[in-house]
Amino acid sequence: MYRHLPSLNLLRSFEAAGRLLSFKKASEELHVTPSAISHQVKELEEHLDVRLFVRLNRGLELTAKGESYLQEVSRALQILSVATRDLRPARLKSLRISSIPSLDSDVIAPRLHQLQNLIPGIGIKVIGEARVLDMEAAQVDVAIRFKRDPVVASDMRLMDLYATPVCRPALAEQIRLSPETLLEQPSYRSIGDDLCWSQWFAQQGWQAPESESSTQFNANRSALNAVRQGDGVCMGYLPLVVDWLERGTLVAPFPDRRILFGTIYAVVRPSVAGYPEVQQLVSWLKGLLAEYESRYEAYMKTL
């Protein structure tokens, strides 16, 4: 009876793009890439054999048929949303959390028992990854992501992330006495560090060394461990490295020379946003990261 209908994913992409008149804004709301939205809208147009948008240099414009179709699709999606909500169980049986690497292993995992005590009787799965997700397709309830670009209104700020180089205490003393020594040290980097290093060097008015000579890792924790074991420097992300700083394992040669690199956000899958378990999870994450900020502030007062 309904075999002629396009898929729900195509309709969701069209509705978001039509409402926002932007593939980019639609992609941010649905947590996919702009090209994915563009391809899905094109597939929908081919399926319907109707042009829904006029593509302009400055954005999008709905055609007359596109505007009429948007009204009906929006109404239909709202009906589906309400019907689905009314069928939901009173509480979730499980939570799937997707977190940027290092944050999942260094911050969340050691304290996961707190969350299990807060929300007893619920299965919790934590996945370490940083890729852009279609949260509905991946069935991810909450994604913890680092962002430098503008965010959508539904993204919830958890913590600002600052950056400064860190190394072993003995090397830090040498660098303080002779700052150019920093440029001569082996550099250990994780994904995304190249931009961070270039911004930090620019703040100092220094010429950044070639990144090709550095050793690259998938996660910042690996770079921190490499520096802890030998000579060299890596980028420390504040306040997340406070565990290392408090123990004295690593120190920042220039603790006051830091850059604001971005912000960590919680992104919630719209279909589960109303569940109390999700709200408790986000509240717990905010409190957990606020504790890191407080500890870092206390650490800085000891210097």
Solvent accessible surface area in square Angstrom, and as a share of the most:
residue,aa,sasa,rsa
1,M,188,0.84
2,Y,139,0.53
3,R,228,0.83
4,H,128,0.57
5,L,92,0.46
6,P,16,0.10
7,S,62,0.40
8,L,93,0.46
9,N,64,0.33
10,L,13,0.07
11,L,28,0.14
12,R,49,0.18
13,S,3,0.02
14,F,0,0.00
15,E,24,0.11
16,A,1,0.00
17,A,0,0.00
18,G,4,0.04
19,R,120,0.44
20,L,55,0.28
21,L,78,0.39
22,S,21,0.14
23,F,33,0.14
24,K,114,0.48
25,K,111,0.47
26,A,0,0.00
27,S,3,0.02
28,E,46,0.21
29,E,51,0.23
30,L,25,0.12
31,H,24,0.11
32,V,26,0.15
33,T,61,0.35
34,P,62,0.39
35,S,61,0.39
36,A,31,0.24
37,I,0,0.00
38,S,35,0.23
39,H,121,0.54
40,Q,43,0.19
41,V,0,0.00
42,K,114,0.48
43,E,94,0.42
44,L,0,0.00
45,E,20,0.09
46,E,118,0.53
47,H,91,0.40
48,L,54,0.27
49,D,130,0.68
50,V,45,0.26
51,R,147,0.54
52,L,1,0.01
53,F,0,0.00
54,V,44,0.25
55,R,99,0.36
56,L,59,0.29
57,N,170,0.87
58,R,202,0.74
59,G,27,0.26
60,L,18,0.09
61,E,82,0.37
62,L,30,0.15
63,T,28,0.16
64,A,89,0.69
65,K,137,0.58
66,G,0,0.00
67,E,90,0.40
68,S,65,0.42
69,Y,59,0.22
70,L,23,0.11
71,Q,106,0.47
72,E,96,0.43
73,V,9,0.05
74,S,39,0.25
75,R,130,0.47
76,A,50,0.39
77,L,33,0.16
78,Q,108,0.48
79,I,110,0.56
80,L,95,0.47
81,S,63,0.40
82,V,50,0.29
83,A,49,0.38
84,T,74,0.43
85,R,130,0.47
86,D,99,0.51
87,L,154,0.77
88,R,68,0.25
89,P,80,0.50
90,A,102,0.79
91,R,102,0.37
92,L,22,0.11
93,K,167,0.71
94,S,59,0.38
95,L,0,0.00
96,R,71,0.26
97,I,1,0.01
98,S,0,0.00
99,S,0,0.00
100,I,22,0.11
101,P,45,0.28
102,S,24,0.15
103,L,2,0.01
104,D,27,0.14
105,S,55,0.36
106,D,32,0.17
107,V,4,0.02
108,I,2,0.01
109,A,57,0.44
110,P,74,0.47
111,R,39,0.14
112,L,36,0.18
113,H,102,0.46
114,Q,77,0.34
115,L,0,0.00
116,Q,89,0.39
117,N,114,0.58
118,L,79,0.39
119,I,4,0.02
120,P,89,0.56
121,G,76,0.73
122,I,18,0.09
123,G,40,0.39
124,I,35,0.18
125,K,109,0.46
126,V,46,0.26
127,I,41,0.21
128,G,41,0.39
129,E,30,0.14
130,A,62,0.48
131,R,147,0.54
132,V,94,0.54
133,L,7,0.04
134,D,33,0.17
135,M,4,0.02
136,E,41,0.18
137,A,71,0.55
138,A,32,0.24
139,Q,93,0.41
140,V,1,0.01
141,D,7,0.04
142,V,0,0.00
143,A,3,0.03
144,I,0,0.00
145,R,23,0.08
146,F,53,0.22
147,K,49,0.21
148,R,118,0.43
149,D,101,0.53
150,P,112,0.71
151,V,51,0.29
152,V,24,0.14
153,A,113,0.88
154,S,71,0.46
155,D,13,0.07
156,M,62,0.28
157,R,119,0.44
158,L,9,0.04
159,M,0,0.00
160,D,37,0.19
161,L,11,0.05
162,Y,58,0.22
163,A,0,0.00
164,T,0,0.00
165,P,1,0.00
166,V,1,0.00
167,C,0,0.00
168,R,90,0.33
169,P,62,0.39
170,A,71,0.55
171,L,12,0.06
172,A,0,0.00
173,E,86,0.39
174,Q,100,0.44
175,I,0,0.00
176,R,102,0.37
177,L,143,0.71
178,S,37,0.24
179,P,44,0.28
180,E,99,0.44
181,T,22,0.13
182,L,5,0.02
183,L,69,0.34
184,E,130,0.58
185,Q,35,0.16
186,P,70,0.44
187,S,19,0.12
188,Y,43,0.16
189,R,8,0.03
190,S,6,0.04
191,I,133,0.67
192,G,40,0.38
193,D,1,0.00
194,D,65,0.34
195,L,78,0.39
196,C,0,0.00
197,W,5,0.02
198,S,50,0.32
199,Q,70,0.31
200,W,0,0.00
201,F,5,0.02
202,A,74,0.58
203,Q,99,0.44
204,Q,35,0.15
205,G,68,0.65
206,W,66,0.23
207,Q,159,0.70
208,A,36,0.28
209,P,54,0.34
210,E,127,0.57
211,S,32,0.21
212,E,143,0.64
213,S,99,0.64
214,S,16,0.11
215,T,66,0.38
216,Q,96,0.43
217,F,64,0.27
218,N,106,0.54
219,A,21,0.17
220,N,20,0.10
221,R,104,0.38
222,S,44,0.28
223,A,0,0.00
224,L,6,0.03
225,N,44,0.23
226,A,24,0.18
227,V,0,0.00
228,R,91,0.33
229,Q,125,0.56
230,G,23,0.22
231,D,82,0.43
232,G,0,0.00
233,V,4,0.02
234,C,0,0.00
235,M,0,0.00
236,G,0,0.00
237,Y,23,0.09
238,L,2,0.01
239,P,6,0.04
240,L,35,0.18
241,V,4,0.02
242,V,0,0.00
243,D,34,0.18
244,W,15,0.05
245,L,6,0.03
246,E,87,0.39
247,R,155,0.57
248,G,34,0.32
249,T,37,0.22
250,L,2,0.01
251,V,25,0.14
252,A,8,0.07
253,P,2,0.02
254,F,21,0.09
255,P,32,0.20
256,D,123,0.64
257,R,92,0.33
258,R,87,0.32
259,I,15,0.08
260,L,105,0.52
261,F,11,0.05
262,G,10,0.10
263,T,18,0.11
264,I,0,0.00
265,Y,32,0.12
266,A,0,0.00
267,V,3,0.02
268,V,18,0.10
269,R,25,0.09
270,P,88,0.55
271,S,34,0.22
272,V,8,0.05
273,A,46,0.36
274,G,55,0.53
275,Y,14,0.05
276,P,70,0.44
277,E,5,0.02
278,V,2,0.01
279,Q,102,0.45
280,Q,68,0.30
281,L,0,0.00
282,V,9,0.05
283,S,71,0.46
284,W,29,0.10
285,L,3,0.01
286,K,87,0.37
287,G,44,0.42
288,L,7,0.03
289,L,1,0.01
290,A,47,0.36
291,E,79,0.36
292,Y,1,0.00
293,E,52,0.23
294,S,66,0.43
295,R,52,0.19
296,Y,16,0.06
297,E,109,0.49
298,A,57,0.44
299,Y,33,0.12
300,M,51,0.23
301,K,172,0.73
302,T,106,0.61
303,L,120,0.60
